[in-house]
Amino acid sequence: MSAFGGNSMVGKLKRVMVCSPRDAGWGRAERIAEWKKLGHAHEPNLALAQKQHAALRQELEAAGAEVIALPASEELTLDAVYAHDPSLMTDWGAICQRMGKPERDGEPAAHAAFYRALGIPVLGEITAPGLAEAGDMVWLDEKTLLVGRGYRTNAAGIEQLRALLAPNGVEVLAAPLPYGGGPKVCLHLMSLMSMLDPGTALVDLEWLAVETVELLLRERGLRFIEIDAAERATLACNVLSLGGGKLLALAENPKTNARLRAAGFDVRTFPGSELAINGGGGPTCLTRPILRGK
């Protein structure tokens, strides 16, 4: 059985899936033509995005993670580089999502096929009328999954997640998301918070719902580090924990990164102007952890 699991956002990252811009079709004219529909800020630049993706891979490998690549397929879109969203990994196998962004409908099936080829079981799949994207899902601990309810993940999707995870003793908590830029803007829960270690979260406090803040602060006792609000648009809140106090962040957010370093974290960076910021997905979005240490 292929190695997988880790109901955690902060355990040591041992194995991770990525999808390169080339494999996502950033060099194919028919896919490039979809950039506005997918909400990218400008037409993608394959050469620059590929260079930045190589820098991402280098940092992941330097941290000791095995990096595996989702292969090119007809089911993928430009947004397939944001490999986090179409599936959620658990200790019992993957849960493949049903995307709230309809243009990405084929990506969960591509993930499912890849997992099966690797010998990783698929625990379940979200089906209509459920919608769910893993960018809305944050493991608070190995038995608690916080799920943002918004335009990408609906109540039916959350109920299906509960049904899939309850037999293994996992509690699924719903967190309301703000309207933000509306249904065409992909605002995930992980756009507003990133777990850094078991007791610390990086947050965009102004945009988190009161209910979520009270849950995290009063009931969970988390320490908050707030982003610099001037770096909101450059995805400062989207930071990947590599485990052991090491973080991977975008180089475009020096003020927030300085706050993280002042709080005692080892922050590694890579440039993401084209790969990340253009399409609205930071380091967590670009990676689908498959195995984390306990």
N, C-alpha and C positions, 0 to 999 in steps of 0.2 A: 504494500500500500504506500502510495506516495505521501510524503510528509506534508501535513496541513494542520491548521487549527490555531487556537489562541484567541479566546474571547476577550480581546484587549486592544486598546489603541496605543499602549505604552510599553508592552513587553518587548524584549530585544527582537528586532526585525531580522528574521533568519531567511525568509524566502518571500519574494515579491514578484508580482506580474506587472509588466509595463507594456505599452503599445507605442511603437515609434510613429512619428508623423508620416514616414514613408509607408509603413504598413497600414496606416489609417487612410491613405489615399491623398495626402496633401500635395502629391505631384500629379494627380489625375484630374483632367479638366472638368469632367462631369461632377466630381466631388467638390472641387474648388468653387464651382458655380453655386454651391449651396451655402457659402459662408455667411451671407446675410440672413438667410432663413434660420441658420443655427445660432445666430446671435453673436458672431465674431465681430470684433471691432473693425477689422479690415481684411482684405484678401490675404490668405496665408502665404507666408514665405517659407517654402520647404527647406531651403539650405540653412537659413538661420534657425528654424525650429529644430531641425535635425542636429545641428551643432549644440543647441541648448539641451536637447534630449540626451546627447552623449555625455554632457556634463552632469546631468541628473544621474544617469547610470553609473558614472564614475564615483559619485558620492555614495550611492547605495552600496556599491561593491566595496568601497573603502571602509564602510561601516560593518562589513562582514556578511552582507546579505547575498544570497544567491538570487540573481536576477534572471527571470525567464520572460520570454517575449510572446505575446499574443500574436499569432500569425495573421497575415493579411487574408481577408475574405470579403465576399460580396456583401455580407451583412453589416460591415463596418461603415461608419461615417467619419467625417473630420473629427468629431467629438470622441471617437474611440480612443484617442490619446488619453482621455480622462478615464482611465481604466478602473477607477475605484467604483463608479456608480452602478454598473449593470449587475453586480453580484456582491453578496456579503459572505465572508468566510466565518464559519463557526467551528467548534471542536468536533462537530458531527458531520461536517460537509458544507457545501456552498448552498446558499439560497439565491437563486437567480431572480432578478427583479422584473417588474413590468414598468417600463420607463414612462414617467410623466411627460417627458419630452418626446412626442410621437415620432420625430425624425429618427430617433435612436432605437426604434422597436426591435430591430434585428440583433442588437448587440448582446442581450442576455442569452440568446440561443448560441451565439458564438462562444461566449464564456462557458456555457454548459458543455458544449462539445469539446472544448479545450480541456476542461477539468476531467471529463471522462477519459480523454486520451491520456491524461497524466495519471489516471488511477485514483482521482479524487472524487468521492461520492457527491452527488447533488442531493441535498437534503429535501429540497422542495423548490417550487417556483410560484411566484405571485401571478395570479390570473385575474381576468376581468370579473368584476368592475374595479378590482384593486389596482392601485398605482403605488409604486415604491421605487425609490432610488437610494442607493447606499450612502450617498453624500448626506442624507438626512439621518444617518444612524451612527450613534456614538456609544461605544461600550464604556459605561461608568465603572463597572467591574465585571468579573466573569459571569455573573448571574443577573446583570442589569443592563438592558439596552434602552437608551434614550432615543426616541425617534421623532423627528420634526414633522409636524402636520402642516402641509402647505400646498402649493400648486404641483409639486413633484411627487408627493406621498400623501395619499388620502386615508380616510378613516377605514375604508375597506382593506386597503393594503396593510395598515397597522394591525387590524384584526387577524389577517392571515398570518402575519409574522408571529403574533401571539400564539396562534394555534400550532404553528410549526415548532416554536421554541418552548412552549409550556411543558411538554413531556420531559424535557431535560432540565426543568427547574429554573428557566430564565424568565425574569419579569420584564415585560416591555412597557415602557412609560411613554406617553405621548407628550410632545412639547409643541405648543402652538407657535407658528412662525408669523412674522409681520408681512404685510402686503408688499412692502419694498417697492420694486419697480414694476410690480404686476405680473401677470401670468407669463409674459414673454421673457422675463428675466429670471434666470435660474438662481434662486436664493435658497441654498441648502442650510440645514442646521450647522454643518461644518464650515459654512461661510462665516458663522457667528461665534464658533467656539472650537478650540482644538485642545484635546487632552495632552498635557506635557509629561506628567508623571501621575501616579495614582491619586495624588492629592492636589494637583495644580492644573488649572485650565487657562489658556489664553483666550480672552473674550473681547468681542465688540459689544460692550455693555449697553450702549445706547440703543442697540437694535434687538437685544434679547428681550423676550416677553417677560413680564413680571413673574408669572407663574414659574417659568424656567429658572430665573434667577433665584427665587425663593427655594426651589427644589435643590439647586446646586449649592447654595450658600448655607441655608438653614438646616436642610435635611441631610445633605452630604458633607457639609463642612469644607468645601473646596476653597483653596486659595485662588484668587483671581489675579491675573496680570492683564491689564488692559492694553490694547493696541494703541498706537498713535493714530488718532482719527484722520489725520491728513494722509495716512497710508491705506485707508479703507479700500479705495478704488484699485490699488495695486495688490490686493489680496493678502494684506499683512496678517490676517487672522488665520490663514490657511498654512499651518505648520505641521510637518510630519515628525512624530517622535520616532527615533531610531532605537530607543531603549537606553537605560543607564544614564539618563540626563543629557543625551545627545539629541539634537534637533536638526531638521533640514528645512531651511526657509529660503524665500526668494531674496536675491541680492538687492532687489529694488526697494526694500523696506528697511533702511539702516536704522531708523529711529526705534521701530518696534524691536528689531533684532538686538539693539543696544539694551533695551529694557530686559530682554530675555537673558542676555549675558550678565547683566547686573544682578539678576535673580539667581545666578549660579549655574545656568545652562550652557552647555557647549554647543554653539550654533554654527553649523556649516551652511554654506549658501551656494546657489547656482543662479545664473541669469535666466529670467523667464519672461522677458518682454514679449516675445513672439509665441513661445510654446504655451505659456501659462496665462498671462494677462490678456492677450488677444482674445482667447476663447473663454476666459473667466474661470480657470481652474488652476489652483496652486499645487504645491507638493503632495498633499494628501490625495487630491483628485487624480494626479498623474500616476498614482501607484495603487495597486490592489494587493495589500498584504495577504499572503497565503499561509505563512507560518510565523508566529511570534512565540518567544519563550515565555514561560510562566513567571 
